Amino acid sequence: MIFDLDGVLVDSLTCVESHWRAWAAAHGIDEQVAVRVSRGRRSEETIRLLAPHLDLARETAESDQWEATHTEGVVAMEDAAGLLRSLPADRWAVATSGSRATATARLRHTGLAEPRVLVTSEDVRNGKPDPEVFLLAAGRLGVEPAACLVVEDAPAGVRAARAAGMRVVALAAASQDGLDGADALAARLGDIRIASRSRGGETVLVVRVKPKG
């Protein structure tokens, strides 16, 4: 299994939106548009889409630095800790659009287990909705993309997972906009049940999802 981080394992919505609203206001950009565009994307892609006239390297570095050092309002998603504990350590990864410093800070702040495989913005040339981040995670887990199940909450992430040839469960607690490409919709992590079985000397995960609604 491959998990997105923000909005899936950690609730960082208040912190992330605060950052992008402040950034947008400072540059004369519509705050609502900035929040919408940033969802599920790396800082680099967000800035390139919203303000291509700015110094991309400097703005990205400043954005990533802010997110890596602010954890106000960041909490673990309900059922995240238990779900991760139910998984063999070598059968799950986190693939996030955030930086490694940001991801590590949020995992440690919330007390969630740190994965053996963590793919972040620095590891890829192209961020979501490009499939690179998920393909790299599968490679580091040592499994074929078709054998992976992704848990996402953002349209860009769902598109990336599908482009990687992976199945995807979308968390859609509030809105389903842009998530219709997912194989299944779940309201919360607690609706995902996992069992481990040994088959031919290999650990196989059996995943059941309670559909949303």
C-alpha positions in Angstrom: 0.0 0.0 0.0 1.1 3.5 -0.8 -0.3 6.4 1.2 -0.4 10.1 0.5 0.4 12.0 3.6 -1.5 15.2 4.0 -5.3 14.6 4.1 -4.7 10.9 4.4 -2.5 10.1 7.4 -2.2 13.6 8.8 -4.7 16.4 9.0 -2.7 19.5 8.0 -5.5 21.4 6.3 -5.5 24.4 8.6 -1.7 24.7 8.5 -1.4 24.3 4.7 -4.3 26.6 3.9 -3.0 29.3 6.2 0.4 29.1 4.4 -1.0 29.3 0.8 -3.5 32.1 1.7 -0.7 34.2 3.2 1.5 33.5 0.2 -1.3 34.3 -2.3 -2.1 37.6 -0.4 1.5 38.6 -0.5 1.6 38.2 -4.3 -1.8 39.5 -5.2 -3.3 36.1 -6.1 -6.8 35.0 -5.3 -6.5 33.0 -2.0 -9.3 30.5 -2.9 -7.6 29.7 -6.2 -4.3 29.2 -4.5 -5.7 26.8 -1.9 -7.5 24.8 -4.7 -4.5 24.6 -7.0 -2.1 23.6 -4.2 -4.1 20.6 -3.1 -2.1 17.5 -3.7 0.7 19.3 -5.6 4.3 20.2 -4.8 5.1 23.8 -4.0 7.1 24.0 -7.2 4.1 23.0 -9.4 1.7 25.3 -7.5 4.0 28.3 -7.8 4.7 27.6 -11.4 1.0 27.4 -12.2 0.0 30.5 -10.2 2.9 32.8 -10.6 5.3 31.8 -13.4 6.9 35.3 -13.3 8.3 34.8 -9.8 11.7 33.3 -8.9 10.7 29.7 -8.8 13.7 28.3 -6.9 13.5 31.0 -4.2 9.8 30.8 -3.7 9.8 27.0 -3.6 12.6 27.0 -1.0 10.8 29.5 1.2 7.5 27.7 0.9 9.1 24.3 1.8 11.0 25.9 4.7 7.8 27.4 6.1 5.9 24.1 5.9 8.8 22.1 7.5 8.9 24.4 10.5 5.2 24.9 11.2 3.0 22.2 12.8 0.2 24.3 14.3 -3.0 22.4 13.9 -1.4 19.3 12.5 -2.9 16.1 13.9 -3.0 12.4 13.0 -6.0 11.4 11.0 -8.5 9.3 13.0 -7.5 5.6 12.7 -4.2 6.3 10.9 -2.0 4.9 13.7 -4.0 1.7 13.9 -4.1 1.2 10.2 -0.3 1.5 9.9 0.2 -0.9 12.8 -1.8 -3.5 10.9 0.6 -3.4 8.0 3.9 -5.3 7.7 6.7 -2.7 7.7 7.9 -3.8 4.3 4.5 -3.6 2.6 3.7 0.1 2.8 5.1 3.5 1.8 4.3 7.2 1.9 4.5 9.2 -1.3 3.9 12.9 -0.7 4.1 16.1 -2.6 5.7 17.7 0.4 9.4 17.9 1.1 11.2 15.3 3.2 11.7 17.8 6.0 8.0 18.6 6.1 6.9 15.0 5.9 9.3 13.9 8.7 8.3 16.8 10.9 4.6 16.0 10.5 5.0 12.3 11.1 7.1 12.9 14.2 4.8 15.7 15.5 1.8 13.4 15.2 3.6 10.3 16.5 2.8 8.2 13.5 5.2 5.5 12.4 7.8 6.6 9.9 7.8 4.4 6.8 10.8 2.5 5.5 10.0 3.9 2.1 9.3 7.7 2.0 9.1 9.4 -1.4 9.0 13.2 -1.3 9.2 16.2 -3.6 13.0 16.1 -3.8 13.0 12.5 -5.1 11.2 13.2 -8.4 11.4 15.5 -11.4 7.7 15.7 -11.9 5.1 16.0 -9.1 1.5 14.7 -9.0 -0.5 14.3 -11.3 2.5 12.8 -12.9 2.8 9.1 -11.8 6.6 9.3 -11.0 6.2 9.6 -7.2 4.1 6.4 -7.1 6.2 4.4 -9.5 9.3 5.3 -7.5 7.6 4.1 -4.3 6.6 0.8 -5.9 10.2 0.3 -7.1 11.6 0.9 -3.6 9.1 -1.5 -2.1 10.2 -4.0 -4.7 6.7 -4.6 -6.2 5.0 -4.1 -9.5 2.8 -1.1 -9.9 -0.2 -3.2 -10.7 0.2 -4.9 -7.3 -0.1 -1.6 -5.4 -3.1 0.1 -3.8 -2.9 3.9 -3.3 -4.8 5.8 -0.7 -5.3 9.4 -1.7 -7.6 12.4 -1.1 -6.7 14.9 -3.9 -7.7 14.8 -7.5 -4.0 15.2 -8.6 -3.1 12.2 -6.5 -5.9 10.0 -7.9 -4.8 10.9 -11.4 -1.2 10.1 -10.6 -2.1 6.7 -9.1 -4.2 5.8 -12.1 -1.5 6.9 -14.5 0.9 4.6 -12.7 -1.4 1.6 -13.3 -2.3 1.3 -9.6 -5.7 0.9 -8.0 -6.7 3.8 -5.7 -9.0 4.4 -2.8 -10.0 8.0 -2.4 -10.9 9.5 1.0 -13.9 11.7 0.4 -15.2 12.8 3.8 -16.7 16.0 2.5 -16.5 16.3 -1.3 -16.1 13.9 -4.2 -15.1 16.5 -6.8 -12.3 15.2 -9.0 -12.2 11.9 -7.3 -14.4 9.9 -9.6 -11.4 8.2 -11.2 -10.8 6.2 -8.0 -11.6 2.5 -7.8 -13.4 3.1 -4.5 -14.5 6.0 -2.2 -14.2 5.7 1.5 -15.4 8.3 4.1 -12.5 7.6 6.5 -9.4 5.5 7.1 -11.4 3.4 9.5 -13.4 2.1 6.5 -10.3 0.3 5.2 -9.7 -3.1 6.6 -6.4 -5.0 6.0 -5.4 -8.6 6.6 -2.0 -10.2 5.9 -1.7 -13.6 4.4 1.3 -15.8 3.4 1.1 -17.1 -0.2 4.0 -19.0 -1.6 6.4 -17.6 1.0 5.3 -14.0 0.2 3.2 -11.7 2.3 0.0 -10.7 0.5 -2.3 -8.0 1.8 -6.1 -8.4 1.5 -7.8 -5.0 1.6 -11.5 -4.5 2.1 -13.1 -1.1 1.8 -16.5 0.0 3.1 -17.9 2.2 0.4 -18.7 5.8 1.1 -22.4 6.4 1.6 
